[in-house]
């Protein structure tokens, strides 16, 4: 399954708010064959990175859209290195 | 130890080239108290994300500088969510 990293900019709210939004993603993701794996937040600048597996960029985007409406500014299909 | 995500844009070269650069980071990182943990590459667009722990943004940047000279376009101090 392809892997994706998205970037959200100018996110308002705290880390705890994003934890809440992420939980909504987890409730929606199965419908779209997506698995949100981790996220990272720069709380000072309001930047959030989400790493997810899924069939396409659009599938991940649809999860965000239906879960809480906060869609990403960029989505990159990525290969992971260690 | 704080956690950081950096973004490199317009990286030329393949995933294997980035694997090589990352290995150079791993050789240099101890000198600066840094631990590069993972990276992700969008090979089509030449975007690379690096996740590292370290004392500061500058410490991570210095590792890239001394290892191979390919410094990041952005560095974000982040908190990880699951």
Backbone of each chain as nested JSON, in Angstrom:
{
  "chains": [
    {"id": "A", "residues": [
      {"number": 1, "name": "UNK", "atoms": {"N": [0.852, -1.201, 0.0], "CA": [0.0, 0.0, 0.0], "C": [0.887, 1.25, 0.0]}},
      {"number": 2, "name": "UNK", "atoms": {"N": [0.64, 2.192, -0.899], "CA": [1.474, 3.402, -0.905], "C": [1.42, 4.168, 0.424]}},
      {"number": 3, "name": "UNK", "atoms": {"N": [2.497, 4.902, 0.672], "CA": [2.654, 5.68, 1.902], "C": [2.656, 7.164, 1.528]}},
      {"number": 4, "name": "UNK", "atoms": {"N": [2.048, 7.976, 2.366], "CA": [1.924, 9.41, 2.069], "C": [2.256, 10.242, 3.301]}},
      {"number": 5, "name": "UNK", "atoms": {"N": [2.839, 11.423, 3.045], "CA": [3.044, 12.427, 4.1], "C": [2.285, 13.67, 3.666]}},
      {"number": 6, "name": "UNK", "atoms": {"N": [1.397, 14.153, 4.532], "CA": [0.75, 15.421, 4.202], "C": [1.229, 16.525, 5.126]}},
      {"number": 7, "name": "UNK", "atoms": {"N": [1.009, 17.763, 4.705], "CA": [1.394, 18.942, 5.498], "C": [0.177, 19.862, 5.598]}},
      {"number": 8, "name": "UNK", "atoms": {"N": [-0.15, 20.225, 6.819], "CA": [-1.197, 21.223, 7.087], "C": [-0.501, 22.467, 7.641]}},
      {"number": 9, "name": "UNK", "atoms": {"N": [-0.831, 23.622, 7.101], "CA": [-0.222, 24.88, 7.564], "C": [-1.258, 25.727, 8.293]}},
      {"number": 10, "name": "UNK", "atoms": {"N": [-0.762, 26.599, 9.178], "CA": [-1.614, 27.57, 9.879], "C": [-2.798, 26.908, 10.581]}},
      {"number": 11, "name": "UNK", "atoms": {"N": [-2.502, 25.785, 11.205], "CA": [-3.524, 25.087, 11.98], "C": [-3.721, 25.849, 13.289]}},
      {"number": 12, "name": "UNK", "atoms": {"N": [-4.956, 26.191, 13.565], "CA": [-5.231, 26.859, 14.839], "C": [-5.617, 25.803, 15.858]}},
      {"number": 13, "name": "UNK", "atoms": {"N": [-5.236, 26.022, 17.078], "CA": [-5.559, 25.059, 18.125], "C": [-4.296, 24.421, 18.665]}},
      {"number": 14, "name": "UNK", "atoms": {"N": [-4.496, 23.714, 19.749], "CA": [-3.381, 23.12, 20.491], "C": [-3.083, 21.71, 19.982]}},
      {"number": 15, "name": "UNK", "atoms": {"N": [-2.026, 21.134, 20.526], "CA": [-1.705, 19.735, 20.25], "C": [-2.89, 18.837, 20.632]}},
      {"number": 16, "name": "UNK", "atoms": {"N": [-3.512, 19.129, 21.755], "CA": [-4.653, 18.31, 22.199], "C": [-5.82, 18.382, 21.209]}},
      {"number": 17, "name": "UNK", "atoms": {"N": [-6.024, 19.554, 20.608], "CA": [-7.066, 19.679, 19.581], "C": [-6.748, 18.768, 18.388]}},
      {"number": 18, "name": "UNK", "atoms": {"N": [-5.47, 18.715, 18.028], "CA": [-5.076, 17.886, 16.885], "C": [-5.193, 16.403, 17.243]}},
      {"number": 19, "name": "UNK", "atoms": {"N": [-4.889, 16.07, 18.493], "CA": [-5.106, 14.686, 18.946], "C": [-6.587, 14.323, 18.741]}},
      {"number": 20, "name": "UNK", "atoms": {"N": [-7.47, 15.245, 19.083], "CA": [-8.909, 15.012, 18.919], "C": [-9.295, 14.825, 17.456]}},
      {"number": 21, "name": "UNK", "atoms": {"N": [-8.741, 15.678, 16.576], "CA": [-9.04, 15.574, 15.144], "C": [-8.5, 14.246, 14.587]}},
      {"number": 22, "name": "UNK", "atoms": {"N": [-7.318, 13.87, 15.063], "CA": [-6.697, 12.615, 14.617], "C": [-7.576, 11.42, 15.021]}},
      {"number": 23, "name": "UNK", "atoms": {"N": [-8.151, 11.486, 16.207], "CA": [-9.035, 10.387, 16.63], "C": [-10.26, 10.279, 15.707]}},
      {"number": 24, "name": "UNK", "atoms": {"N": [-10.743, 11.436, 15.247], "CA": [-11.858, 11.415, 14.287], "C": [-11.408, 10.774, 12.964]}},
      {"number": 25, "name": "UNK", "atoms": {"N": [-10.154, 11.039, 12.567], "CA": [-9.611, 10.387, 11.36], "C": [-9.622, 8.865, 11.526]}},
      {"number": 26, "name": "UNK", "atoms": {"N": [-9.2, 8.425, 12.704], "CA": [-9.09, 6.979, 12.94], "C": [-10.464, 6.31, 12.856]}},
      {"number": 27, "name": "UNK", "atoms": {"N": [-11.503, 7.052, 13.234], "CA": [-12.86, 6.482, 13.157], "C": [-13.361, 6.387, 11.711]}},
      {"number": 28, "name": "UNK", "atoms": {"N": [-12.87, 7.261, 10.854], "CA": [-13.34, 7.336, 9.465], "C": [-12.495, 6.522, 8.486]}},
      {"number": 29, "name": "UNK", "atoms": {"N": [-11.241, 6.232, 8.862], "CA": [-10.26, 5.792, 7.876], "C": [-10.599, 4.468, 7.183]}},
      {"number": 30, "name": "UNK", "atoms": {"N": [-11.196, 3.558, 7.934], "CA": [-11.463, 2.227, 7.359], "C": [-12.366, 2.288, 6.138]}},
      {"number": 31, "name": "UNK", "atoms": {"N": [-13.316, 3.189, 6.187], "CA": [-14.249, 3.341, 5.052], "C": [-13.527, 3.625, 3.749]}},
      {"number": 32, "name": "UNK", "atoms": {"N": [-12.331, 4.216, 3.855], "CA": [-11.586, 4.612, 2.663], "C": [-10.303, 3.789, 2.479]}},
      {"number": 33, "name": "UNK", "atoms": {"N": [-10.152, 2.751, 3.265], "CA": [-8.987, 1.877, 3.127], "C": [-7.687, 2.554, 3.535]}},
      {"number": 34, "name": "UNK", "atoms": {"N": [-7.794, 3.508, 4.454], "CA": [-6.636, 4.326, 4.854], "C": [-6.214, 3.952, 6.269]}},
      {"number": 35, "name": "UNK", "atoms": {"N": [-4.904, 4.062, 6.536], "CA": [-4.425, 3.928, 7.913], "C": [-3.525, 5.107, 8.259]}},
      {"number": 36, "name": "UNK", "atoms": {"N": [-4.025, 6.001, 9.094], "CA": [-3.197, 7.093, 9.617], "C": [-2.274, 6.502, 10.664]}},
      {"number": 37, "name": "UNK", "atoms": {"N": [-0.954, 6.725, 10.488], "CA": [0.029, 6.025, 11.312], "C": [0.602, 6.907, 12.425]}},
      {"number": 38, "name": "UNK", "atoms": {"N": [0.986, 8.108, 12.079], "CA": [1.54, 9.046, 13.06], "C": [1.206, 10.447, 12.601]}},
      {"number": 39, "name": "UNK", "atoms": {"N": [1.276, 11.377, 13.536], "CA": [1.346, 12.779, 13.115], "C": [2.349, 13.499, 13.992]}},
      {"number": 40, "name": "UNK", "atoms": {"N": [2.808, 14.642, 13.498], "CA": [3.754, 15.481, 14.238], "C": [3.247, 16.908, 14.111]}},
      {"number": 41, "name": "UNK", "atoms": {"N": [3.293, 17.638, 15.212], "CA": [2.813, 19.027, 15.178], "C": [3.872, 19.995, 15.681]}},
      {"number": 42, "name": "UNK", "atoms": {"N": [4.098, 21.049, 14.909], "CA": [4.846, 22.221, 15.351], "C": [3.779, 23.158, 15.895]}},
      {"number": 43, "name": "UNK", "atoms": {"N": [3.628, 23.157, 17.207], "CA": [2.513, 23.877, 17.827], "C": [2.702, 25.387, 17.697]}},
      {"number": 44, "name": "UNK", "atoms": {"N": [3.942, 25.836, 17.712], "CA": [4.2, 27.281, 17.644], "C": [3.789, 27.841, 16.284]}},
      {"number": 45, "name": "UNK", "atoms": {"N": [4.121, 27.104, 15.227], "CA": [3.822, 27.611, 13.881], "C": [2.517, 27.074, 13.312]}},
      {"number": 46, "name": "UNK", "atoms": {"N": [1.901, 26.109, 14.004], "CA": [0.644, 25.551, 13.509], "C": [0.821, 24.669, 12.279]}},
      {"number": 47, "name": "UNK", "atoms": {"N": [1.935, 23.939, 12.246], "CA": [2.191, 23.031, 11.119], "C": [1.999, 21.59, 11.591]}},
      {"number": 48, "name": "UNK", "atoms": {"N": [1.237, 20.818, 10.821], "CA": [0.996, 19.415, 11.173], "C": [1.388, 18.532, 9.991]}},
      {"number": 49, "name": "UNK", "atoms": {"N": [2.115, 17.46, 10.278], "CA": [2.507, 16.451, 9.293], "C": [1.757, 15.163, 9.64]}},
      {"number": 50, "name": "UNK", "atoms": {"N": [1.086, 14.554, 8.675], "CA": [0.424, 13.264, 8.916], "C": [1.019, 12.225, 7.97]}},
      {"number": 51, "name": "UNK", "atoms": {"N": [1.348, 11.074, 8.519], "CA": [1.86, 9.952, 7.729], "C": [0.748, 8.912, 7.626]}},
      {"number": 52, "name": "UNK", "atoms": {"N": [0.39, 8.542, 6.405], "CA": [-0.669, 7.54, 6.271], "C": [-0.426, 6.603, 5.104]}},
      {"number": 53, "name": "UNK", "atoms": {"N": [-0.965, 5.405, 5.235], "CA": [-0.989, 4.435, 4.141], "C": [-2.386, 4.444, 3.548]}},
      {"number": 54, "name": "UNK", "atoms": {"N": [-2.476, 4.227, 2.264], "CA": [-3.798, 4.174, 1.661], "C": [-3.679, 3.965, 0.173]}},
      {"number": 55, "name": "UNK", "atoms": {"N": [-4.817, 3.835, -0.496], "CA": [-4.799, 3.579, -1.937], "C": [-4.391, 4.805, -2.749]}},
      {"number": 56, "name": "UNK", "atoms": {"N": [-4.578, 6.019, -2.234], "CA": [-4.295, 7.24, -2.999], "C": [-4.265, 8.456, -2.075]}},
      {"number": 57, "name": "UNK", "atoms": {"N": [-3.699, 9.559, -2.596], "CA": [-3.742, 10.843, -1.884], "C": [-5.187, 11.207, -1.572]}},
      {"number": 58, "name": "UNK", "atoms": {"N": [-6.031, 11.028, -2.576], "CA": [-7.43, 11.449, -2.46], "C": [-8.149, 10.7, -1.339]}},
      {"number": 59, "name": "UNK", "atoms": {"N": [-7.813, 9.436, -1.144], "CA": [-8.463, 8.652, -0.092], "C": [-8.136, 9.249, 1.277]}},
      {"number": 60, "name": "UNK", "atoms": {"N": [-6.871, 9.625, 1.47], "CA": [-6.472, 10.24, 2.737], "C": [-7.177, 11.57, 2.941]}},
      {"number": 61, "name": "UNK", "atoms": {"N": [-7.259, 12.326, 1.857], "CA": [-7.902, 13.638, 1.905], "C": [-9.386, 13.502, 2.269]}},
      {"number": 62, "name": "UNK", "atoms": {"N": [-10.01, 12.484, 1.709], "CA": [-11.443, 12.281, 1.98], "C": [-11.679, 11.961, 3.461]}},
      {"number": 63, "name": "UNK", "atoms": {"N": [-10.741, 11.213, 4.058], "CA": [-10.87, 10.917, 5.494], "C": [-10.861, 12.219, 6.297]}},
      {"number": 64, "name": "UNK", "atoms": {"N": [-9.878, 13.087, 6.028], "CA": [-9.801, 14.375, 6.733], "C": [-11.083, 15.197, 6.519]}},
      {"number": 65, "name": "UNK", "atoms": {"N": [-11.538, 15.182, 5.272], "CA": [-12.71, 15.98, 4.905], "C": [-13.945, 15.539, 5.686]}},
      {"number": 66, "name": "UNK", "atoms": {"N": [-14.151, 14.235, 5.723], "CA": [-15.354, 13.713, 6.384], "C": [-15.225, 13.7, 7.899]}},
      {"number": 67, "name": "UNK", "atoms": {"N": [-13.98, 13.557, 8.407], "CA": [-13.803, 13.443, 9.863], "C": [-13.937, 14.802, 10.544]}},
      {"number": 68, "name": "UNK", "atoms": {"N": [-13.318, 15.84, 9.955], "CA": [-13.311, 17.153, 10.629], "C": [-13.185, 18.331, 9.675]}},
      {"number": 69, "name": "UNK", "atoms": {"N": [-13.013, 18.051, 8.392], "CA": [-12.991, 19.138, 7.41], "C": [-11.657, 19.84, 7.243]}},
      {"number": 70, "name": "UNK", "atoms": {"N": [-10.658, 19.46, 8.049], "CA": [-9.353, 20.14, 7.972], "C": [-8.45, 19.406, 6.982]}},
      {"number": 71, "name": "UNK", "atoms": {"N": [-8.514, 19.815, 5.728], "CA": [-7.742, 19.129, 4.696], "C": [-6.316, 19.693, 4.625]}},
      {"number": 72, "name": "UNK", "atoms": {"N": [-5.438, 18.936, 3.965], "CA": [-4.008, 19.268, 3.931], "C": [-3.691, 20.274, 2.831]}},
      {"number": 73, "name": "UNK", "atoms": {"N": [-2.56, 20.976, 3.002], "CA": [-2.079, 21.9, 1.97], "C": [-1.241, 21.185, 0.919]}},
      {"number": 74, "name": "UNK", "atoms": {"N": [-0.606, 20.098, 1.323], "CA": [0.219, 19.31, 0.392], "C": [0.102, 17.854, 0.78]}},
      {"number": 75, "name": "UNK", "atoms": {"N": [0.139, 16.966, -0.208], "CA": [0.232, 15.53, 0.073], "C": [1.304, 14.953, -0.838]}},
      {"number": 76, "name": "UNK", "atoms": {"N": [2.26, 14.249, -0.253], "CA": [3.363, 13.657, -1.005], "C": [3.323, 12.142, -0.895]}},
      {"number": 77, "name": "UNK", "atoms": {"N": [3.4, 11.454, -2.011], "CA": [3.612, 10.001, -1.942], "C": [5.092, 9.784, -1.638]}},
      {"number": 78, "name": "UNK", "atoms": {"N": [5.386, 9.002, -0.616], "CA": [6.766, 8.878, -0.142], "C": [7.209, 7.427, 0.007]}},
      {"number": 79, "name": "UNK", "atoms": {"N": [8.528, 7.259, -0.004], "CA": [9.168, 6.002, 0.353], "C": [9.884, 6.246, 1.668]}},
      {"number": 80, "name": "UNK", "atoms": {"N": [9.788, 5.303, 2.595], "CA": [10.411, 5.495, 3.907], "C": [11.826, 4.938, 3.934]}},
      {"number": 81, "name": "UNK", "atoms": {"N": [12.725, 5.704, 4.542], "CA": [14.095, 5.24, 4.779], "C": [14.351, 5.228, 6.27]}},
      {"number": 82, "name": "UNK", "atoms": {"N": [15.322, 4.428, 6.695], "CA": [15.557, 4.303, 8.151], "C": [16.893, 4.9, 8.559]}}
    ]},
    {"id": "B", "residues": [
      {"number": 1, "name": "UNK", "atoms": {"N": [14.685, 14.881, 24.946], "CA": [15.359, 15.554, 23.813], "C": [14.305, 16.02, 22.804]}},
      {"number": 2, "name": "UNK", "atoms": {"N": [14.339, 17.282, 22.388], "CA": [13.353, 17.748, 21.399], "C": [13.407, 16.963, 20.084]}},
      {"number": 3, "name": "UNK", "atoms": {"N": [12.264, 16.938, 19.408], "CA": [12.106, 16.216, 18.152], "C": [11.864, 17.246, 17.041]}},
      {"number": 4, "name": "UNK", "atoms": {"N": [12.425, 16.972, 15.867], "CA": [12.323, 17.919, 14.754], "C": [11.976, 17.189, 13.456]}},
      {"number": 5, "name": "UNK", "atoms": {"N": [11.217, 17.894, 12.602], "CA": [10.97, 17.415, 11.24], "C": [11.509, 18.477, 10.297]}},
      {"number": 6, "name": "UNK", "atoms": {"N": [12.39, 18.076, 9.389], "CA": [12.828, 19.056, 8.394], "C": [12.283, 18.688, 7.02]}},
      {"number": 7, "name": "UNK", "atoms": {"N": [12.292, 19.673, 6.132], "CA": [11.818, 19.474, 4.753], "C": [12.893, 19.988, 3.805]}},
      {"number": 8, "name": "UNK", "atoms": {"N": [13.274, 19.136, 2.873], "CA": [14.194, 19.507, 1.785], "C": [13.379, 19.515, 0.49]}},
      {"number": 9, "name": "UNK", "atoms": {"N": [13.503, 20.576, -0.28], "CA": [12.768, 20.683, -1.549], "C": [13.738, 20.587, -2.729]}},
      {"number": 10, "name": "UNK", "atoms": {"N": [13.201, 20.159, -3.866], "CA": [13.953, 20.129, -5.125], "C": [15.261, 19.355, -5.001]}},
      {"number": 11, "name": "UNK", "atoms": {"N": [15.19, 18.25, -4.28], "CA": [16.353, 17.383, -4.141], "C": [16.546, 16.63, -5.449]}},
      {"number": 12, "name": "UNK", "atoms": {"N": [17.738, 16.725, -5.989], "CA": [18.022, 15.965, -7.208], "C": [18.623, 14.634, -6.802]}},
      {"number": 13, "name": "UNK", "atoms": {"N": [18.32, 13.606, -7.556], "CA": [18.859, 12.292, -7.229], "C": [17.74, 11.351, -6.834]}},
      {"number": 14, "name": "UNK", "atoms": {"N": [18.134, 10.102, -6.753], "CA": [17.17, 9.027, -6.517], "C": [17.03, 8.757, -5.026]}},
      {"number": 15, "name": "UNK", "atoms": {"N": [16.112, 7.877, -4.697], "CA": [15.967, 7.419, -3.312], "C": [17.281, 6.822, -2.812]}},
      {"number": 16, "name": "UNK", "atoms": {"N": [17.953, 6.064, -3.673], "CA": [19.223, 5.457, -3.255], "C": [20.28, 6.508, -2.932]}},
      {"number": 17, "name": "UNK", "atoms": {"N": [20.286, 7.609, -3.672], "CA": [21.219, 8.705, -3.37], "C": [20.929, 9.272, -1.977]}},
      {"number": 18, "name": "UNK", "atoms": {"N": [19.64, 9.397, -1.663], "CA": [19.262, 9.95, -0.353], "C": [19.614, 8.957, 0.756]}},
      {"number": 19, "name": "UNK", "atoms": {"N": [19.468, 7.668, 0.472], "CA": [19.914, 6.656, 1.438], "C": [21.402, 6.864, 1.732]}},
      {"number": 20, "name": "UNK", "atoms": {"N": [22.182, 7.118, 0.695], "CA": [23.62, 7.352, 0.867], "C": [23.9, 8.597, 1.698]}},
      {"number": 21, "name": "UNK", "atoms": {"N": [23.171, 9.686, 1.423], "CA": [23.358, 10.928, 2.183], "C": [22.958, 10.713, 3.649]}},
      {"number": 22, "name": "UNK", "atoms": {"N": [21.889, 9.963, 3.842], "CA": [21.415, 9.681, 5.208], "C": [22.463, 8.876, 5.981]}},
      {"number": 23, "name": "UNK", "atoms": {"N": [23.134, 7.962, 5.304], "CA": [24.196, 7.192, 5.983], "C": [25.338, 8.115, 6.422]}},
      {"number": 24, "name": "UNK", "atoms": {"N": [25.625, 9.12, 5.61], "CA": [26.648, 10.101, 6.002], "C": [26.189, 10.884, 7.229]}},
      {"number": 25, "name": "UNK", "atoms": {"N": [24.883, 11.207, 7.291], "CA": [24.342, 11.873, 8.487], "C": [24.574, 11.002, 9.727]}},
      {"number": 26, "name": "UNK", "atoms": {"N": [24.3, 9.702, 9.576], "CA": [24.419, 8.803, 10.73], "C": [25.85, 8.75, 11.24]}},
      {"number": 27, "name": "UNK", "atoms": {"N": [26.812, 8.912, 10.325], "CA": [28.22, 8.909, 10.747], "C": [28.599, 10.186, 11.495]}},
      {"number": 28, "name": "UNK", "atoms": {"N": [27.943, 11.279, 11.185], "CA": [28.286, 12.593, 11.763], "C": [27.47, 12.94, 13.006]}},
      {"number": 29, "name": "UNK", "atoms": {"N": [26.305, 12.298, 13.169], "CA": [25.316, 12.824, 14.111], "C": [25.766, 12.849, 15.572]}},
      {"number": 30, "name": "UNK", "atoms": {"N": [26.555, 11.849, 15.977], "CA": [26.955, 11.773, 17.391], "C": [27.746, 12.992, 17.846]}},
      {"number": 31, "name": "UNK", "atoms": {"N": [28.556, 13.506, 16.965], "CA": [29.359, 14.691, 17.296], "C": [28.503, 15.865, 17.739]}},
      {"number": 32, "name": "UNK", "atoms": {"N": [27.242, 15.866, 17.249], "CA": [26.367, 16.998, 17.552], "C": [25.197, 16.604, 18.457]}},
      {"number": 33, "name": "UNK", "atoms": {"N": [25.257, 15.401, 19.003], "CA": [24.213, 14.96, 19.929], "C": [22.869, 14.748, 19.256]}},
      {"number": 34, "name": "UNK", "atoms": {"N": [22.909, 14.393, 17.961], "CA": [21.691, 14.279, 17.151], "C": [21.442, 12.802, 16.82]}},
      {"number": 35, "name": "UNK", "atoms": {"N": [20.158, 12.453, 16.71], "CA": [19.817, 11.123, 16.202], "C": [18.783, 11.24, 15.08]}},
      {"number": 36, "name": "UNK", "atoms": {"N": [19.242, 11.003, 13.859], "CA": [18.31, 10.945, 12.728], "C": [17.567, 9.623, 12.806]}},
      {"number": 37, "name": "UNK", "atoms": {"N": [16.228, 9.706, 12.814], "CA": [15.423, 8.52, 13.105], "C": [14.819, 7.894, 11.85]}},
      {"number": 38, "name": "UNK", "atoms": {"N": [14.251, 8.704, 10.992], "CA": [13.649, 8.216, 9.753], "C": [13.742, 9.32, 8.727]}},
      {"number": 39, "name": "UNK", "atoms": {"N": [13.619, 8.923, 7.462], "CA": [13.331, 9.949, 6.457], "C": [12.311, 9.39, 5.484]}},
      {"number": 40, "name": "UNK", "atoms": {"N": [11.667, 10.289, 4.756], "CA": [10.681, 9.915, 3.741], "C": [10.969, 10.752, 2.513]}},
      {"number": 41, "name": "UNK", "atoms": {"N": [10.923, 10.128, 1.343], "CA": [11.202, 10.88, 0.122], "C": [10.068, 10.75, -0.882]}},
      {"number": 42, "name": "UNK", "atoms": {"N": [9.636, 11.891, -1.4], "CA": [8.772, 11.949, -2.579], "C": [9.735, 12.066, -3.749]}},
      {"number": 43, "name": "UNK", "atoms": {"N": [9.998, 10.934, -4.382], "CA": [11.05, 10.89, -5.398], "C": [10.649, 11.688, -6.645]}},
      {"number": 44, "name": "UNK", "atoms": {"N": [9.353, 11.698, -6.942], "CA": [8.888, 12.409, -8.132], "C": [9.101, 13.913, -8.008]}},
      {"number": 45, "name": "UNK", "atoms": {"N": [8.785, 14.451, -6.833], "CA": [8.903, 15.906, -6.641], "C": [10.227, 16.324, -6.011]}},
      {"number": 46, "name": "UNK", "atoms": {"N": [11.025, 15.347, -5.556], "CA": [12.298, 15.708, -4.932], "C": [12.141, 16.339, -3.559]}},
      {"number": 47, "name": "UNK", "atoms": {"N": [11.141, 15.872, -2.817], "CA": [10.928, 16.387, -1.464], "C": [11.353, 15.323, -0.456]}},
      {"number": 48, "name": "UNK", "atoms": {"N": [12.153, 15.738, 0.531], "CA": [12.608, 14.807, 1.565], "C": [12.25, 15.373, 2.943]}},
      {"number": 49, "name": "UNK", "atoms": {"N": [11.698, 14.502, 3.795], "CA": [11.369, 14.837, 5.183], "C": [12.316, 14.029, 6.067]}},
      {"number": 50, "name": "UNK", "atoms": {"N": [12.976, 14.694, 7.02], "CA": [13.827, 13.976, 7.978], "C": [13.319, 14.228, 9.386]}},
      {"number": 51, "name": "UNK", "atoms": {"N": [13.19, 13.162, 10.156], "CA": [12.776, 13.254, 11.556], "C": [14.01, 13.001, 12.413]}},
      {"number": 52, "name": "UNK", "atoms": {"N": [14.319, 13.93, 13.303], "CA": [15.492, 13.73, 14.167], "C": [15.27, 14.272, 15.566]}},
      {"number": 53, "name": "UNK", "atoms": {"N": [15.984, 13.668, 16.492], "CA": [16.057, 14.181, 17.856], "C": [17.376, 14.887, 18.016]}},
      {"number": 54, "name": "UNK", "atoms": {"N": [17.387, 15.931, 18.831], "CA": [18.656, 16.61, 19.066], "C": [18.446, 17.792, 19.964]}},
      {"number": 55, "name": "UNK", "atoms": {"N": [19.549, 18.461, 20.306], "CA": [19.441, 19.598, 21.223], "C": [18.792, 20.826, 20.583]}},
      {"number": 56, "name": "UNK", "atoms": {"N": [18.86, 20.972, 19.261], "CA": [18.351, 22.187, 18.588], "C": [18.226, 21.94, 17.091]}},
      {"number": 57, "name": "UNK", "atoms": {"N": [17.48, 22.838, 16.426], "CA": [17.401, 22.815, 14.958], "C": [18.797, 22.919, 14.356]}},
      {"number": 58, "name": "UNK", "atoms": {"N": [19.58, 23.828, 14.948], "CA": [20.907, 24.119, 14.405], "C": [21.812, 22.889, 14.453]}},
      {"number": 59, "name": "UNK", "atoms": {"N": [21.666, 22.064, 15.504], "CA": [22.501, 20.871, 15.625], "C": [22.202, 19.911, 14.47]}},
      {"number": 60, "name": "UNK", "atoms": {"N": [20.925, 19.752, 14.144], "CA": [20.55, 18.876, 13.026], "C": [21.08, 19.42, 11.714]}},
      {"number": 61, "name": "UNK", "atoms": {"N": [20.977, 20.734, 11.571], "CA": [21.435, 21.397, 10.363], "C": [22.944, 21.219, 10.188]}},
      {"number": 62, "name": "UNK", "atoms": {"N": [23.66, 21.317, 11.293], "CA": [25.114, 21.179, 11.22], "C": [25.508, 19.767, 10.763]}},
      {"number": 63, "name": "UNK", "atoms": {"N": [24.748, 18.768, 11.197], "CA": [25.029, 17.385, 10.748], "C": [24.899, 17.309, 9.229]}},
      {"number": 64, "name": "UNK", "atoms": {"N": [23.788, 17.823, 8.678], "CA": [23.603, 17.798, 7.217], "C": [24.724, 18.553, 6.507]}},
      {"number": 65, "name": "UNK", "atoms": {"N": [25.087, 19.691, 7.075], "CA": [26.104, 20.549, 6.465], "C": [27.451, 19.825, 6.366]}},
      {"number": 66, "name": "UNK", "atoms": {"N": [27.837, 19.206, 7.476], "CA": [29.156, 18.562, 7.512], "C": [29.145, 17.216, 6.803]}},
      {"number": 67, "name": "UNK", "atoms": {"N": [27.99, 16.544, 6.788], "CA": [27.927, 15.194, 6.2], "C": [27.922, 15.256, 4.674]}},
      {"number": 68, "name": "UNK", "atoms": {"N": [27.13, 16.168, 4.112], "CA": [26.999, 16.192, 2.645], "C": [26.637, 17.561, 2.084]}},
      {"number": 69, "name": "UNK", "atoms": {"N": [26.402, 18.532, 2.953], "CA": [26.141, 19.897, 2.479], "C": [24.714, 20.19, 2.068]}},
      {"number": 70, "name": "UNK", "atoms": {"N": [23.838, 19.157, 2.099], "CA": [22.454, 19.357, 1.643], "C": [21.577, 19.753, 2.832]}},
      {"number": 71, "name": "UNK", "atoms": {"N": [21.483, 21.055, 3.082], "CA": [20.737, 21.541, 4.236], "C": [19.245, 21.664, 3.896]}},
      {"number": 72, "name": "UNK", "atoms": {"N": [18.439, 21.756, 4.942], "CA": [16.978, 21.74, 4.786], "C": [16.429, 23.128, 4.46]}},
      {"number": 73, "name": "UNK", "atoms": {"N": [15.245, 23.155, 3.868], "CA": [14.554, 24.422, 3.595], "C": [13.736, 24.885, 4.802]}},
      {"number": 74, "name": "UNK", "atoms": {"N": [13.286, 23.947, 5.59], "CA": [12.499, 24.268, 6.802], "C": [12.86, 23.253, 7.865]}},
      {"number": 75, "name": "UNK", "atoms": {"N": [12.861, 23.701, 9.118], "CA": [12.99, 22.763, 10.245], "C": [11.931, 23.141, 11.282]}},
      {"number": 76, "name": "UNK", "atoms": {"N": [11.147, 22.162, 11.685], "CA": [10.076, 22.383, 12.663], "C": [10.328, 21.576, 13.923]}},
      {"number": 77, "name": "UNK", "atoms": {"N": [10.247, 22.229, 15.068], "CA": [10.251, 21.462, 16.319], "C": [8.843, 20.884, 16.477]}},
      {"number": 78, "name": "UNK", "atoms": {"N": [8.743, 19.592, 16.7], "CA": [7.432, 18.927, 16.689], "C": [7.208, 18.049, 17.922]}},
      {"number": 79, "name": "UNK", "atoms": {"N": [5.934, 17.806, 18.172], "CA": [5.508, 16.813, 19.157], "C": [4.869, 15.682, 18.362]}},
      {"number": 80, "name": "UNK", "atoms": {"N": [5.161, 14.439, 18.751], "CA": [4.634, 13.295, 17.993], "C": [3.322, 12.812, 18.576]}},
      {"number": 81, "name": "UNK", "atoms": {"N": [2.376, 12.536, 17.692], "CA": [1.11, 11.921, 18.083], "C": [0.981, 10.571, 17.401]}},
      {"number": 82, "name": "UNK", "atoms": {"N": [0.168, 9.696, 17.96], "CA": [0.08, 8.345, 17.39], "C": [-1.27, 8.076, 16.732]}}
    ]}
  ]
}
